[in-house]
């Protein structure tokens, strides 16, 4: 592992739980403001934190949260909209474009970044910046990107106190870190089972950001194609192709004890129609709170994508094609 993993992503993954306690210190004071909508702008690892926040608070929030993964804002944005610009590097061009547009509209803005151009803009424009630590791949900084946004909404009085859920999540991930770091863990065994197959990850609609996160980590860490879809939507289209498929795929089902009973029946049916040659692994969330259950499943996937990269003799940290694209766009 040490020979292949030149940037020591293993250590970053193993200490991931620390982000949930450290990130609490980043959000000191949030100015009071009246808002009627929220837009989270971010890409990649920063963008998925918005997806998770939106799904996690879906039943609690009384104002809408919209996640933007593009260069421009939706038409409803006005001065009563809070724009959270989330860019780990602070140099993501899509996020910077949204920041500039939000300034023109005079929307309320709070940024989350480790530095870069976004930090410079915030200092010049006197815009609130929550600064997070730099030095790790953006996709591994999910806790740093997510927790400040949650605490931000808590301080604005938009959600109930989440401190106990954050603490539970940190404790659970610390325990899981010891388990998943060991040989023959559930993540390593799953990576071995996947082998050269294409992972397809299914979850309930409520947990779809978890399934999507699994697929993106397979893409970036393992450098392999992976796809995700949610139930019940999958049952209205893709399911029709399952019984006759001859593709070399591996099905992963993200399950949760709080899944709707109808969703549970749909999972059972989906599993029953898988052809014999298609392996299937169910991954159950852990923990009591919704936050802990979400991140427990994400954590298993993070380690699985890491171990799959090692099995393929691939350094999980570099994303050379993405860097090549950025260089092309600069020219």
C-alpha positions in Angstrom: 0.0 0.0 0.0 2.8 2.5 0.9 4.5 1.8 -2.4 1.3 2.6 -4.4 -0.3 5.2 -2.2 2.4 7.8 -2.6 0.4 10.7 -1.0 -0.7 8.5 2.0 -4.5 8.8 1.4 -4.8 5.9 3.8 -3.9 8.2 6.7 -6.3 10.9 5.5 -9.1 8.3 5.3 -8.2 6.8 8.7 -8.3 10.2 10.4 -11.5 11.4 8.6 -13.5 11.3 11.9 -11.4 14.2 13.2 -12.9 16.6 10.7 -16.3 16.4 12.5 -14.8 17.8 15.7 -12.3 20.2 14.2 -14.9 21.8 11.8 -16.9 23.0 14.8 -14.2 25.5 15.5 -14.3 27.1 12.1 -17.8 28.6 12.5 -17.4 31.3 15.1 -20.2 33.8 14.3 -22.7 34.1 11.5 -24.3 37.6 10.9 -28.0 37.6 11.4 -30.0 37.8 8.1 -33.4 37.3 6.7 -33.5 34.7 4.0 -36.3 32.9 2.1 -34.1 30.5 0.1 -30.6 28.9 0.1 -28.4 28.0 -2.9 -25.2 25.9 -2.4 -22.7 26.3 -5.2 -19.9 23.7 -5.4 -18.4 21.1 -7.6 -17.0 17.6 -6.9 -16.2 16.9 -3.3 -17.5 20.4 -2.3 -20.7 19.9 -4.3 -21.6 16.5 -2.8 -21.5 18.2 0.6 -24.4 20.3 -0.6 -26.3 17.3 -1.9 -25.9 15.5 1.5 -27.0 18.6 3.4 -30.1 19.0 1.2 -31.1 15.4 1.6 -30.3 15.3 5.4 -32.5 18.4 6.1 -35.2 17.7 3.6 -37.9 17.1 6.1 -36.8 19.8 8.6 -36.1 22.9 6.5 -39.0 25.3 5.9 -37.2 27.1 3.1 -35.8 25.4 0.0 -32.2 24.4 -0.5 -30.9 24.2 -4.1 -27.6 22.8 -5.1 -25.9 24.4 -8.2 -23.2 22.6 -10.0 -22.7 25.0 -12.9 -21.6 28.5 -13.7 -24.8 30.4 -13.1 -27.6 30.9 -10.5 -31.2 30.0 -10.9 -33.7 32.7 -11.8 -35.4 32.9 -8.4 -32.2 34.2 -6.6 -32.6 37.7 -5.2 -31.3 39.7 -2.2 -33.2 37.5 0.2 -31.3 34.4 -1.0 -28.3 33.0 0.9 -25.6 31.8 -1.5 -23.1 29.4 0.1 -20.1 29.2 -2.2 -18.3 26.0 -1.3 -14.9 25.5 -2.9 -12.2 23.5 -1.1 -9.4 25.0 -3.2 -11.0 28.4 -3.5 -10.1 28.3 -7.2 -13.0 26.3 -8.7 -14.0 28.3 -11.8 -17.7 27.4 -11.6 -17.9 28.4 -8.0 -16.1 31.7 -8.7 -18.5 32.4 -11.5 -21.5 31.9 -9.2 -19.8 34.2 -6.6 -19.4 37.0 -9.1 -23.0 36.6 -10.2 -24.3 36.6 -6.6 -22.4 39.8 -6.0 -24.1 41.5 -9.0 -27.6 40.4 -7.7 -26.6 41.6 -4.2 -27.6 38.3 -2.7 -26.3 37.3 0.7 -23.1 35.3 0.5 -21.1 33.1 2.8 -18.1 31.2 1.4 -16.4 28.0 2.6 -12.8 27.5 1.3 -9.2 26.7 2.3 -7.9 29.8 0.5 -7.3 30.6 -3.2 -9.0 33.3 -5.3 -12.2 32.9 -3.3 -10.5 34.0 -0.1 -9.0 37.0 -1.9 -12.5 38.0 -3.2 -14.0 37.7 0.3 -11.3 39.9 1.9 -11.6 42.5 -0.9 -15.4 42.5 -0.8 -15.8 42.0 2.9 -17.7 38.8 2.5 -18.0 36.2 5.3 -15.5 33.4 4.8 -15.3 30.1 6.7 -11.7 29.0 6.2 -11.0 25.3 6.3 -7.7 23.4 6.4 -5.8 22.8 3.1 -3.4 20.1 2.0 -5.6 17.1 1.2 -7.5 16.0 -1.9 -10.8 17.9 -2.0 -12.9 14.7 -2.0 -11.4 13.6 1.3 -12.3 16.9 3.0 -16.0 16.1 3.0 -16.3 16.7 6.8 -14.6 20.1 6.5 -17.0 21.1 3.7 -20.2 19.7 5.3 -20.1 20.5 9.0 -19.6 24.3 8.7 -22.6 24.6 6.4 -24.8 22.6 8.9 -23.6 24.8 11.8 -24.2 27.9 9.7 -27.8 27.0 9.4 -28.0 26.1 13.0 -26.7 29.5 14.0 -29.2 31.2 11.7 -31.9 29.4 13.6 -33.1 27.5 10.5 -32.5 24.0 12.0 -32.5 22.5 15.5 -29.3 22.0 17.4 -27.2 19.3 15.7 -24.3 19.0 18.2 -25.3 15.6 19.5 -25.6 14.2 16.0 -22.2 15.6 15.0 -20.7 14.1 18.1 -22.3 10.7 17.5 -21.1 10.7 13.9 -17.5 11.5 15.0 -17.6 8.7 17.6 -19.0 6.2 15.2 -16.5 7.1 12.4 -13.6 6.8 14.9 -14.7 3.3 15.8 -15.2 2.4 12.1 -11.8 3.8 11.2 -10.1 1.1 13.3 -12.3 -1.6 11.7 -12.0 -0.5 8.1 -8.3 0.1 8.3 -7.7 -3.6 9.1 -7.0 -6.4 6.7 -10.2 -8.3 5.6 -12.5 -5.4 6.5 -15.9 -5.2 4.8 -14.5 -2.5 2.5 -11.4 -4.6 1.5 -13.5 -7.7 0.9 -16.0 -5.8 -1.2 -13.1 -4.3 -3.3 -11.8 -7.8 -3.9 -15.3 -9.0 -4.9 -15.8 -6.1 -7.3 -12.5 -6.8 -9.1 -12.8 -5.7 -12.7 -16.6 -5.4 -12.7 -18.4 -2.1 -13.0 -20.1 -1.1 -9.7 -23.7 0.0 -9.8 -24.9 1.5 -6.6 -28.6 1.6 -5.6 -30.1 3.4 -2.6 -33.4 5.0 -1.6 -34.1 8.5 -2.9 -33.4 9.8 0.7 -29.9 8.3 0.6 -29.1 9.0 -3.0 -26.2 11.4 -2.2 -24.6 8.4 -0.5 -24.9 6.2 -3.6 -23.7 9.0 -5.8 -20.7 9.6 -3.5 -19.8 5.9 -3.8 -19.8 6.2 -7.6 -17.7 9.4 -7.7 -15.1 7.9 -5.3 -14.8 4.8 -7.6 -14.3 7.3 -10.4 -11.6 9.4 -8.8 -9.9 6.9 -6.4 -10.2 3.7 -8.3 -10.2 5.3 -11.8 -13.1 3.0 -12.9 -16.5 3.6 -14.2 -19.3 3.4 -11.7 -23.0 4.4 -11.8 -25.7 5.1 -9.2 -29.5 5.3 -9.2 -32.2 5.6 -6.5 -35.4 3.7 -5.7 -38.2 3.9 -6.5 -37.2 5.8 -9.8 -35.0 2.9 -10.8 -38.0 0.6 -10.7 -39.7 2.7 -13.4 -37.1 2.3 -16.1 -33.7 0.6 -15.5 -35.2 -2.4 -13.7 -36.6 -3.6 -17.1 -33.1 -4.2 -18.4 -31.8 -6.0 -15.3 -33.0 -9.6 -16.0 -31.5 -9.8 -19.5 -28.3 -7.8 -18.9 -25.0 -9.4 -19.8 -22.8 -6.6 -18.7 -20.0 -7.3 -16.3 -21.5 -5.4 -13.3 -21.5 -5.6 -9.5 -24.6 -4.4 -7.7 -24.2 -2.6 -4.4 -27.4 -1.8 -2.4 -27.2 0.9 0.3 -29.8 -0.1 2.9 -31.1 1.8 5.9 -33.3 0.6 8.8 -35.5 3.7 8.3 -36.2 3.0 4.6 -39.9 3.2 3.7 -41.5 -0.3 3.9 -42.4 0.0 0.2 -38.8 0.7 -0.6 -37.7 -2.3 1.4 -40.1 -4.5 -0.7 -38.7 -3.0 -3.9 -35.1 -3.8 -2.8 -36.2 -7.4 -2.2 -37.8 -7.7 -5.6 -34.8 -6.1 -7.3 -32.4 -8.5 -5.7 -34.6 -11.5 -6.7 -34.5 -10.7 -10.4 -30.7 -10.2 -10.7 -29.2 -12.8 -13.1 -27.0 -15.4 -11.4 -23.8 -14.0 -12.9 -24.4 -10.6 -11.3 -23.0 -10.4 -7.7 -24.8 -8.2 -5.2 -23.7 -6.8 -1.8 -26.0 -5.1 0.7 -24.4 -2.4 2.8 -26.3 -1.3 5.8 -26.0 2.0 7.5 -24.9 2.2 11.1 -25.7 4.5 14.0 -28.8 6.1 15.5 -29.1 9.6 14.1 -29.7 10.3 10.4 -26.3 12.0 10.2 -24.4 9.1 11.6 -26.2 6.7 9.3 -25.4 8.7 6.2 -21.7 9.1 6.9 -21.3 5.5 8.1 -22.3 4.3 4.6 -20.2 6.9 2.9 -17.1 5.8 5.0 -17.4 2.2 3.9 -17.5 3.3 0.3 -14.5 5.6 0.7 -12.3 2.7 2.0 -13.7 0.4 -0.6 -12.7 2.7 -3.5 -9.3 3.1 -1.9 -8.7 -0.7 -1.6 -9.9 -1.2 -5.2 -7.3 1.4 -6.3 -4.6 -0.5 -4.5 -5.7 -3.8 -6.0 -5.4 -2.2 -9.4 -1.9 -0.9 -8.6 -3.3 2.7 -8.9 -2.3 5.6 -6.7 -5.7 6.9 -5.5 -4.8 10.5 -5.0 -3.8 12.0 -8.4 -6.6 13.0 -10.8 -4.5 13.6 -13.9 -7.3 13.8 -16.4 -9.1 16.5 -14.3 -5.9 18.5 -14.0 -5.3 18.2 -17.8 -8.8 19.5 -18.4 -8.2 22.5 -16.1 -5.0 23.3 -17.9 -6.8 23.1 -21.3 -9.5 25.5 -20.0 -6.9 28.0 -18.9 -5.5 28.2 -22.4 
